[in-house]
Amino acid sequence: MKSSSEKKACFDDLPPEVKLMIWGELDKTYDKHALALTSKSHSQLFEQPFYRWAVKSLSASRLLDSTPLLASIAAGGSVSAMKKLVAAGADLSHRGGSLLCTASRKGRVAMVRLLLEEYHVDPNTHGTDVLGLANTPLSAAASQDDCGIVTLLLAAGADPNLQPYWLDDFTVLIDTILDENFRVAALLIDAGASVTAETDDGWPPLLWALEQRNVGFVRKVLAAIRETPGADINVGAPLVLTCRLDDVELLRVLLDHGADIEMREREPERYNVLEFAIARGRVDVVKVLFEYGVSNATIGTAVDNGAVVAAIGAGHTKMVQLLATKGVPVNNTPQTYVAVPVGLRGMSPLECAVARWNKEMVKILVQAGAVARLTPRERSNLLWRAFLRDGEGMLLLLIGMGVCEHTPDEPSWSVKPPLHHAVSMGMVNLVSLMVEKGADPKLRDATGDTALTAAVKGRNHRMVLALLGDGTNPETWTRPSEVLAGESSKRHMHCIDETDNSGQTPLYLATSCGMEDIVRILLARGSRAIHTAGRVGMTPIEFATRYKDSPVSTWYKGQLTNIWSLLNNPASARIDRELVASW
């Protein structure tokens, strides 16, 4: 007798349909055990009385018509088993669609041909496939990229536009495109699948094909659209989609087929392709659009809708440079906010560039004529916007290029004049430029300080040098004589001894705080306030004399003694290289 493993292996080796027909449907344990002991071959099982008895028993109880049994045979592709079941009385009239769906999804060509040609199952019936989906045979085959079965079904009259229940608003063609089964999709188009049907979000097959980036198949869809009466290539704004994909090749294909540049997408931003390309910095796309020809009206609309401002805000310098080269009015303020981000609305292009701290962009806009469009208030806004960012580099650019005035008349958010603000922020180079451009160091802020007294109080040696400088090397400065003082230091004498709100001169402030280096600079530039008393009634020389030997002088580390010497011999005040290097 054979071992139990050998006997079990004999049954496990049976085809699935035989297991379903015999093993799964025999209720008595004895019968199952008897079958497990069977050592007959597969062909003998199909001919022996035992098999005929099983078929007869199953047929009598209508189990031959059970969907799992028939579906299993259809999925397995056993044509002979299906024929035997039908011959034994199995009824396919109500299950043909499901069986055809199952065979189509499993790729059983012979079974599909049997069901279509011998049993005349309708290829356009809905059914449940092996995955339990409410499907159609054509959709089931298309999902598996099975060109052979798709061809069989189409030849048998399958409708390529029949909508499977489980696809909702998707057609078989669109679903096939999404699966990237382009050979099957081409067969469907050739069979008359609709290239105009849209999903609920308004996307026709062309947009889905573009998203897959298959140029050959896109051409196939475009050819079908051209041959379909009433079909429009521009539905859904395919040009905008290609721009989103940044695919220049597809863009050219669409333009060659007559796609409309002015067509706007429905959602989410309602751009046309030019606006989107500019706002997103798609330089190559814009070049192609200009190559194919963009009307002035389309360009004007893009500018008015804020596409240029959006590009500036996103830092697309190359895009703005290209537009300026093409003669696009890049400095026009937007009239609407279709493309403008929320944070940039209400700004001119130049103000947007300053807000984004893009100096290269500012240069491009200025070269394109931005300054001529600015009102005095806008210039003032630009200056103070740059101060908000503590950006000396941007301020140097704006004032140096003449975009902003060093002392605008328009009110600002600061109680300080721009020069004082630069002093308080330690912007030495900016202060030098503003003084060179004509900023008045005598101008006082709300506290009554001049720029020089503010710099002295801030103990900023370099700032004092910047306010009193004239472009020459500080090492060459020498104190002018009493007679020549008005001529040689004319530029500085009108502010060097101006007092603060408490009547203290810069020299007294520097002396009383023990700032020897600043005292040296003031004397070298011609300060005459050595004997000028402030509101406290004490002159710089008196302060130094009184406190140079006092214990308080230790606070200044002996600097009062050196200051006293300088005040008694102001002509000795020199600024050497080591001193400049130490600052």
C-alpha positions in Angstrom: 0.0 0.0 0.0 1.2 3.5 -0.8 2.2 5.8 2.0 -0.2 8.6 3.1 2.1 11.2 1.6 2.0 9.4 -1.8 -1.8 9.1 -1.7 -2.2 12.8 -0.8 0.2 13.9 -3.4 -1.8 12.0 -6.0 -4.9 14.1 -5.2 -3.0 17.4 -4.8 -1.7 16.9 -8.3 -5.2 17.0 -9.8 -6.3 20.0 -11.9 -8.1 22.8 -9.9 -11.4 22.2 -11.6 -11.4 18.5 -10.7 -10.7 19.4 -7.1 -13.6 21.9 -7.1 -15.9 19.4 -8.8 -15.1 16.4 -6.6 -13.2 17.1 -3.4 -14.9 20.4 -2.5 -18.5 19.1 -3.2 -18.3 15.7 -1.5 -19.8 16.0 2.0 -19.1 12.6 3.5 -15.7 12.1 5.1 -15.7 8.6 3.8 -16.1 9.7 0.1 -13.3 12.2 0.5 -11.1 9.6 2.1 -11.9 7.2 -0.8 -11.0 9.8 -3.3 -7.7 10.6 -1.5 -6.9 6.9 -1.9 -7.5 7.0 -5.6 -4.4 6.2 -7.7 -6.0 6.7 -11.1 -4.5 9.1 -13.6 -6.2 12.4 -14.6 -7.4 11.0 -17.9 -8.8 7.9 -16.2 -10.6 10.0 -13.7 -12.4 11.8 -16.5 -13.6 8.5 -18.0 -14.2 6.3 -15.0 -17.7 5.7 -13.6 -16.6 7.5 -10.4 -16.2 10.7 -12.3 -19.4 10.3 -14.1 -21.2 9.6 -10.8 -19.7 12.9 -9.4 -20.8 14.9 -12.4 -24.3 13.4 -12.3 -24.5 14.1 -8.6 -23.3 17.7 -9.0 -25.6 18.3 -11.9 -28.6 17.0 -10.0 -28.0 19.5 -7.2 -27.3 22.4 -9.7 -23.8 22.7 -8.3 -22.5 22.6 -11.9 -24.0 26.1 -12.3 -22.2 27.6 -9.3 -20.3 30.7 -10.2 -17.1 29.8 -8.2 -16.9 26.5 -10.0 -17.4 27.9 -13.5 -15.2 30.9 -12.8 -12.4 28.7 -11.6 -12.5 26.7 -14.8 -12.6 30.0 -16.9 -9.6 31.3 -14.9 -7.7 28.1 -15.4 -8.4 28.1 -19.1 -9.3 24.5 -19.3 -11.4 24.4 -22.5 -12.1 20.6 -22.2 -13.4 20.9 -18.6 -15.7 23.8 -19.6 -17.0 21.8 -22.5 -17.6 18.7 -20.3 -19.5 20.9 -17.7 -21.7 22.5 -20.4 -22.3 19.1 -21.9 -23.3 17.8 -18.4 -25.9 20.6 -18.1 -24.0 23.7 -16.8 -25.9 26.8 -17.8 -23.8 29.8 -19.0 -26.6 32.1 -20.0 -26.6 34.2 -16.8 -22.9 33.9 -16.1 -21.3 34.4 -19.5 -20.2 38.0 -18.8 -18.5 37.1 -15.6 -16.8 34.1 -17.2 -15.6 36.2 -20.1 -14.3 38.9 -17.8 -12.4 36.3 -15.7 -10.9 34.6 -18.7 -10.0 38.0 -20.2 -8.2 39.2 -17.1 -6.4 35.9 -16.7 -5.2 36.0 -20.3 -6.9 32.7 -21.3 -7.1 33.2 -25.1 -8.5 29.8 -25.9 -11.2 30.2 -23.2 -12.1 33.7 -24.5 -12.4 32.3 -28.1 -14.6 29.4 -26.8 -16.9 31.7 -25.0 -17.2 34.1 -27.9 -17.4 31.7 -30.8 -19.1 28.5 -29.5 -21.2 29.8 -26.6 -21.8 33.2 -28.1 -21.3 35.2 -25.0 -22.0 38.9 -25.5 -18.6 40.8 -25.2 -20.5 44.0 -24.1 -22.1 42.4 -21.0 -21.0 43.5 -17.5 -19.7 40.9 -15.2 -17.6 40.2 -12.1 -14.1 39.2 -12.8 -11.7 37.1 -10.8 -10.9 40.1 -8.5 -14.5 40.7 -7.8 -14.7 43.9 -9.8 -17.8 44.9 -11.8 -16.0 44.9 -15.1 -16.4 44.4 -18.8 -14.4 41.9 -20.8 -12.6 44.6 -22.8 -11.6 46.6 -19.7 -10.4 43.4 -18.0 -8.2 42.5 -20.9 -7.0 46.1 -21.4 -5.9 46.3 -17.8 -3.5 43.4 -18.4 -2.1 45.0 -21.6 -3.2 41.9 -23.5 -3.4 43.0 -27.1 -4.4 39.5 -28.3 -7.5 39.2 -26.2 -8.4 42.9 -26.8 -8.2 42.2 -30.6 -10.4 39.2 -30.2 -13.0 41.1 -28.2 -13.0 44.1 -30.6 -13.4 41.7 -33.5 -16.4 40.2 -31.8 -18.0 43.6 -31.4 -16.9 44.8 -28.0 -17.7 48.5 -27.6 -14.6 50.4 -26.6 -16.7 53.2 -25.0 -18.7 50.8 -22.7 -18.1 52.1 -19.2 -17.2 49.5 -16.5 -19.1 50.2 -13.2 -15.9 50.2 -11.1 -14.2 52.9 -13.2 -16.7 55.6 -12.2 -16.0 58.6 -14.5 -13.0 57.0 -16.2 -13.4 55.4 -19.7 -11.6 52.2 -20.6 -9.3 54.3 -22.8 -8.3 56.7 -20.0 -7.8 53.8 -17.6 -5.5 52.1 -20.1 -3.5 55.3 -20.6 -3.0 55.6 -16.9 -1.7 52.1 -16.8 0.7 53.1 -19.6 -0.7 50.3 -21.8 -0.2 52.3 -24.9 -0.4 49.5 -27.4 -3.8 48.5 -26.2 -4.9 52.2 -26.0 -3.9 52.6 -29.7 -6.1 49.5 -30.5 -9.0 51.1 -28.6 -8.6 54.4 -30.5 -8.5 52.6 -33.8 -11.7 50.8 -32.8 -13.5 54.1 -32.1 -12.8 54.8 -28.5 -13.8 58.4 -27.7 -11.0 60.9 -27.5 -13.4 63.7 -26.3 -14.9 62.0 -23.2 -13.9 63.8 -20.0 -13.5 62.8 -16.4 -15.3 64.7 -13.7 -12.5 67.1 -13.4 -12.6 68.0 -17.1 -9.6 66.0 -18.3 -10.0 64.4 -21.7 -7.7 61.5 -22.9 -5.2 64.0 -24.4 -4.3 65.4 -20.9 -3.9 62.0 -19.4 -1.6 61.0 -22.4 0.4 64.2 -21.9 0.9 63.4 -18.3 2.5 60.0 -19.2 4.9 61.9 -21.5 4.8 59.4 -24.4 5.3 61.5 -27.5 4.3 58.8 -30.0 1.0 58.1 -28.3 0.3 61.8 -27.9 0.6 62.1 -31.6 -1.8 59.2 -32.0 -4.4 61.0 -29.8 -3.9 64.3 -31.7 -4.5 62.5 -35.0 -7.7 61.0 -33.7 -8.9 64.4 -32.4 -8.2 65.9 -35.8 -10.3 63.2 -37.5 -13.2 63.6 -35.0 -15.9 66.1 -35.9 -16.3 68.8 -33.3 -13.3 67.7 -31.2 -11.2 70.5 -29.8 -7.5 70.1 -29.0 -7.6 72.9 -26.4 -10.1 71.3 -24.0 -8.4 71.4 -20.5 -5.6 73.7 -21.7 -3.1 71.0 -22.7 -0.4 73.7 -23.3 -0.5 74.7 -19.6 -0.1 71.0 -18.6 3.0 70.6 -20.8 4.4 73.7 -19.2 3.7 72.3 -15.7 5.6 69.2 -16.9 8.3 71.4 -18.3 8.4 69.3 -21.5 9.4 71.4 -24.4 9.1 68.5 -26.9 5.4 67.9 -26.1 4.9 71.7 -26.2 6.2 71.8 -29.7 4.0 68.9 -30.7 0.9 70.7 -29.4 1.8 74.0 -31.1 2.4 72.2 -34.4 -1.2 70.8 -34.1 -2.6 74.3 -33.5 -3.0 74.5 -29.7 -4.2 77.9 -28.5 -1.7 79.8 -26.4 -4.4 81.9 -24.8 -6.5 78.9 -23.6 -6.7 79.0 -19.8 -6.9 76.0 -17.5 -10.0 75.5 -15.3 -8.3 74.9 -12.0 -6.4 75.5 -9.8 -5.0 78.9 -10.9 -6.6 79.6 -14.3 -3.3 80.4 -16.0 -2.7 80.4 -19.7 0.5 78.9 -20.8 2.4 82.2 -21.1 1.4 83.3 -17.6 2.3 80.0 -16.1 5.6 79.8 -17.9 6.6 83.3 -16.8 5.4 82.9 -13.2 7.2 79.5 -12.8 10.4 80.6 -14.6 10.2 78.1 -17.5 12.7 79.9 -19.7 12.8 77.3 -22.4 9.0 77.2 -22.7 8.8 81.0 -23.1 11.5 80.9 -25.8 9.5 78.3 -27.7 6.3 80.4 -27.3 8.0 83.5 -28.7 9.4 81.4 -31.5 5.9 80.3 -32.5 4.6 83.8 -32.0 2.9 85.4 -29.1 0.6 88.4 -29.6 1.1 91.7 -27.9 -2.4 91.3 -26.4 -1.4 88.0 -24.8 1.8 89.5 -23.4 -0.1 92.5 -22.0 -2.6 90.3 -20.3 0.2 88.2 -18.7 1.8 91.4 -17.4 -1.5 92.8 -16.1 -2.3 89.6 -14.4 1.0 89.7 -12.4 3.0 86.9 -14.1 6.1 89.1 -14.1 5.8 90.0 -10.5 5.3 86.3 -9.6 8.5 85.5 -11.5 10.3 88.3 -9.6 9.0 87.1 -6.3 10.2 83.6 -7.0 13.6 84.8 -8.0 13.5 83.8 -11.7 16.2 86.2 -12.7 16.9 84.6 -16.1 13.2 84.8 -16.9 12.9 88.5 -16.2 16.1 89.1 -18.2 14.7 87.2 -21.1 11.4 89.2 -21.0 13.3 92.5 -20.8 15.3 91.5 -23.8 12.1 90.6 -25.7 10.7 94.1 -25.0 8.1 92.9 -22.4 7.2 95.8 -20.1 8.6 94.1 -17.0 8.1 97.2 -14.8 4.3 97.5 -15.2 2.4 97.2 -12.0 -0.2 94.3 -12.2 -3.8 95.3 -12.7 -5.2 92.0 -11.3 -3.8 89.3 -9.0 -4.4 86.2 -11.1 -0.7 85.1 -10.9 0.5 87.3 -8.0 1.3 85.5 -4.6 -0.6 87.0 -1.7 2.5 88.5 0.0 3.4 90.5 -3.1 0.1 92.0 -4.0 0.1 95.8 -4.3 3.8 96.0 -5.0 5.5 97.3 -8.1 8.0 94.9 -9.8 11.0 96.8 -8.4 9.5 96.9 -4.9 9.0 93.2 -5.2 12.6 92.6 -6.1 13.7 94.7 -3.1 11.4 92.8 -0.8 12.9 89.5 -2.1 16.4 90.9 -1.6 17.4 90.1 -5.2 20.1 92.6 -6.2 20.5 91.1 -9.7 16.8 91.5 -10.3 16.9 95.1 -9.2 19.7 95.8 -11.7 17.7 94.2 -14.5 14.6 96.2 -13.7 16.5 99.5 -13.4 18.2 98.9 -16.7 14.7 98.3 -18.2 13.6 101.7 -17.0 12.1 101.1 -13.6 13.3 104.4 -12.1 11.3 106.6 -14.6 8.0 105.0 -13.3 8.6 105.6 -9.6 6.8 108.3 -7.7 8.6 110.0 -4.7 6.6 107.9 -2.3 7.5 104.7 -4.0 11.2 105.7 -3.9 10.9 106.4 -0.2 9.1 103.0 0.3 11.9 101.2 -1.4 14.5 102.9 0.8 12.8 102.1 4.0 11.9 98.5 2.9 15.6 97.9 2.4 16.4 99.3 5.8 13.9 96.8 7.3 16.2 94.0 6.2 19.4 95.6 7.6 20.7 95.2 4.1 23.6 97.5 3.4 24.3 95.9 0.0 20.8 96.6 -1.3 20.9 100.2 0.0 24.2 100.8 -1.6 22.7 99.5 -4.9 19.5 101.6 -4.7 21.2 104.9 -3.8 24.3 104.3 -6.0 22.1 103.7 -9.1 19.9 106.7 -8.3 16.8 104.6 -7.6 16.4 106.1 -4.1 17.3 109.5 -2.7 19.6 109.6 0.3 17.2 111.9 2.2 13.6 111.5 0.8 11.0 114.0 1.6 8.3 111.4 2.0 7.6 110.3 5.7 8.8 106.9 6.8 8.2 104.5 9.6 11.4 105.7 11.3 11.8 108.8 13.5 15.4 109.0 12.3 16.6 110.4 8.9 18.1 107.7 6.6 21.6 108.9 7.4 21.1 108.5 11.2 19.5 105.2 10.6 22.5 104.0 8.7 24.8 105.3 11.5 22.8 103.5 14.2 23.0 100.3 12.2 26.7 100.5 11.7 26.5 100.8 7.8 29.9 102.5 7.3 30.0 102.1 3.5 26.4 103.3 3.1 27.1 106.4 5.3 30.2 107.2 3.1 28.0 106.9 0.0 25.2 109.0 1.4 27.6 111.8 2.5 29.2 111.7 -1.0 25.8 112.0 -2.6 25.0 115.1 -0.5 23.3 113.8 2.7 23.5 116.6 5.3 25.4 115.5 8.4 23.9 118.5 10.3 20.4 117.1 9.9 19.0 116.1 13.4 16.9 113.2 14.4 14.0 113.4 16.9 16.4 113.3 19.9 18.3 116.3 18.6 21.5 114.4 17.6 23.4 115.1 14.4 24.8 112.1 12.5 28.2 112.9 14.0 27.1 113.2 17.6 25.2 109.9 17.2 28.3 108.2 15.8 30.4 109.5 18.7 27.9 108.3 21.2 28.0 104.9 19.5 31.8 104.8 19.9 32.1 103.9 16.2 35.5 105.1 15.0 34.9 104.0 11.4 31.6 105.8 11.3 33.2 109.1 12.4 35.8 108.6 9.7 33.1 108.0 7.1 31.2 111.2 8.2 34.3 113.3 8.1 36.0 111.6 5.1 36.6 113.0 1.7 37.9 110.0 -0.2 41.5 110.6 0.9 43.7 108.3 3.0 43.1 109.1 6.7 46.9 108.7 7.2 47.4 111.9 5.2 45.1 114.0 7.3 46.7 116.9 9.2 45.1 119.6 11.3 44.7 122.8 9.3 46.0 126.0 10.8 43.7 128.5 12.4 44.0 130.8 9.4 43.3 128.1 6.8 40.8 126.2 8.7 37.8 127.6 6.9 39.3 126.7 3.5 40.9 123.3 4.0 38.2 121.8 6.1 35.2 123.7 4.6 33.4 120.4 4.0 33.5 119.4 7.6 33.7 122.5 9.6 30.0 123.2 9.3 29.2 120.0 11.2 32.2 118.9 13.1 31.4 121.1 16.1 27.6 121.0 16.0 26.2 120.1 19.4 23.7 117.5 20.4 20.4 118.3 22.2 22.2 118.8 25.5 24.7 121.3 24.0 27.7 118.9 24.0 30.1 119.0 21.0 31.4 115.8 19.5 34.9 116.7 20.9 33.5 117.0 24.4 31.5 113.8 24.1 34.6 111.9 22.9 36.7 113.4 25.7 34.3 112.8 28.5 33.9 109.1 27.4 37.7 108.7 27.1 37.6 107.9 23.3 41.1 108.9 22.4 40.9 107.6 18.8 37.8 109.7 18.1 39.4 112.8 19.7 42.4 112.3 17.4 40.2 112.1 14.3 38.2 115.2 15.3 41.3 117.2 16.0 43.0 116.0 12.7 39.9 117.2 10.8 39.9 120.6 12.4 37.6 120.7 15.4 37.8 124.1 17.1 35.8 123.0 20.2 38.7 122.5 22.5 37.6 125.5 24.6 33.9 125.3 23.9 31.8 124.7 26.9 28.5 122.9 26.8 25.5 123.1 29.1 27.4 121.5 31.9 29.8 124.5 31.8 33.0 122.5 31.1 35.2 122.5 28.0 37.0 119.4 26.7 40.4 120.7 27.9 38.9 121.5 31.4 37.4 118.0 31.6 40.7 116.3 30.7 42.7 118.5 33.0 40.4 117.9 36.0 40.1 114.1 35.6 43.4 113.0 34.1 45.0 112.4 37.5 41.7 111.5 39.2 40.9 107.9 40.2 38.1 108.2 37.7 40.7 108.2 34.9 41.4 104.5 35.7 38.0 103.8 34.1 39.5 105.0 30.8 42.7 103.0 31.2 44.9 106.1 31.1 43.3 107.5 27.9 42.4 110.8 29.5 46.1 111.6 29.9 46.7 111.0 26.2 43.6 113.1 25.4 44.8 115.9 27.6 48.1 115.9 25.6 46.3 116.0 22.3 44.1 118.9 23.4 47.1 120.9 24.5 48.9 120.2 21.2 46.1 119.6 18.6 48.6 119.8 15.7 50.1 116.5 16.9 47.0 114.6 16.1 47.8 112.0 13.5 46.1 108.9 12.2 48.7 106.2 11.5 48.4 102.9 9.7 48.5 100.9 12.9 45.6 102.9 14.4 43.4 102.4 11.3 44.2 98.7 11.3 43.2 98.5 15.0 39.7 99.8 14.1 
